[in-house]
Amino acid sequence: MKKITGSNYKKDKLYPTVARAVAEIMKTEDAVTPIDVLMRMNRIDKKAYEDWRFGRIPYLEKVFLGSLGKANRILRILRLHAESLQLVPSQSVYRKWGKGKKRIILRFSKSGHPNLEKAYSTHYLIKSRMKKLPNQSSTTSTPNPQRPTSAHSPGS
């Protein structure tokens, strides 16, 4: 398939797998993350993910199982599918786990290209589960800045 667009992404051979992963994640989590999707698709294993989070791997793409072109297609399909489900994009920052300099921001890609880093770090929040802040009316909601517990915490 050529360039993936809003009109053809559902025809891509990876779409059913991405959509299935998103549906599974939405059953239990308040947000869908590219990392969760890639892990559900067995493109990143849990041990490699944890090694990256602890800073033992310089960038996440290094442990991606498959071609980087496939990773980019998955990210694009995920973004378009999330838009179609009316999930709310929310930029997130991944920081190193463990002792030492905890403020270190982790890289997803070898190139460090801002658009690619943004694609990996965007979480898609489920509108109906977004927590309302105390000063908000019942008709508006804002994403809760705290990430819900998921496969991303070191103890799971």
Residue pairs with C-beta under 8 A, 6 or more apart in sequence:
1 8
1 11
1 12
1 13
4 12
4 73
4 76
4 77
4 80
5 80
6 80
6 83
9 15
9 76
9 77
9 80
9 81
12 73
12 77
14 70
14 73
14 74
14 77
15 77
15 81
17 41
18 37
18 41
18 74
18 77
18 78
18 81
19 81
21 36
21 37
21 40
21 41
22 32
22 37
22 78
22 81
22 82
22 85
24 40
25 32
25 33
25 36
25 37
25 40
26 32
26 126
29 36
29 126
29 148
29 150
30 125
30 126
30 129
30 130
30 144
30 148
31 90
31 123
31 124
31 125
31 126
31 147
31 148
32 78
32 82
32 87
32 123
32 124
32 126
33 92
33 123
33 124
33 150
33 152
34 74
34 75
34 78
34 119
34 120
34 121
34 122
35 44
35 49
35 60
35 120
35 151
35 152
36 150
36 151
36 152
37 74
37 78
38 44
38 64
38 71
38 74
39 45
39 46
39 49
39 151
41 74
42 65
43 64
43 65
43 66
43 70
43 71
43 74
44 60
44 63
44 64
44 65
45 63
45 65
46 151
48 57
48 63
49 60
49 63
49 151
50 97
50 154
51 57
51 63
52 59
52 60
52 63
52 106
53 94
53 96
53 97
53 106
53 152
53 154
54 96
54 97
54 98
55 96
55 97
55 98
55 104
55 106
57 63
58 107
59 106
59 107
59 108
59 109
59 110
59 112
60 106
60 107
60 108
60 109
60 120
61 68
61 71
61 108
61 109
61 110
62 110
64 71
72 116
72 119
75 116
75 119
75 120
76 119
78 124
79 89
79 119
79 122
82 89
82 124
85 124
86 127
87 124
87 125
87 126
87 127
88 124
88 125
88 126
88 127
88 130
88 143
89 122
89 123
89 124
89 125
90 122
90 123
90 124
90 125
90 143
91 118
91 121
91 122
91 123
92 121
92 122
92 123
92 147
93 105
93 121
94 105
94 106
94 108
94 121
95 102
95 103
95 104
95 105
95 106
96 102
96 104
96 105
96 106
97 154
107 117
108 116
108 117
108 120
108 121
109 116
109 117
109 120
123 147
125 143
127 141
130 141
130 142
130 143
130 144
131 141
131 144
132 138
132 140
132 141
132 142
133 142
136 142
149 156
150 156
